[in-house]
Amino acid sequence: IDEVSKYAGITELNYKILHQLIDKILVSKAEKVDGEYVQKIQIFYRFIGPLDAIE
């Protein structure tokens, strides 16, 4: 928690912070749903793992 809490007040995400916080990002293939393209994104954070997928 101490490691993550030092980033609580960041106002800008830069290359260094991005690599310190995020392990990987998975982007699924875009699919057409009800006439619109939908693509799921899953972010794996270094200290807490993945959160629910974002659509």
N, C-alpha and C positions, 0 to 999 in steps of 0.2 A: 504494500500500500504506500509506503514511503516513496518508492521509486515512481509510482504513477502520480502521486499527489503533487510532485514538483511541476507537473504539466497542467495543473488545474487552471491556471490563469493565462494560458497562452492565447494570443490574439491573432497569430499568424502561423500557419503550418508550413514549415520549410523542409528541405531535404533531410537535414540532420534529425529533426524531431520526428519526421515521418518514419525514418529507418529505426529510430529508437522505440517507437510505439507499436508499429505494425510488423507482424511476422510475414503475412502474405495476404493477397486479395484474389479471390476467385470470382471470375465473371462468366456466367453461363451463356450459352448460345441464345440469341434473341429468338423469341417465338411470337407468332401473330395470334393475339387473343382478342376477340370481338372487334376486329379491324385495326387494332393497335399493336405495335410491337412491345413486348415485355421482356425484360432482361433482369435476371436475379444477380445480385452482387453480395458476396459474403466476405467480411473483413475479419481476419484472425489477428487479434491483438496479442502482443508478446506476454503480457502479464495476466490476462483474463481469458484468453481463448476467443472463439467466435461468438458473436452475438447473432440474433435472429437475422435471416437473410432480408435484404432490402430490395424491394421491387420498384 
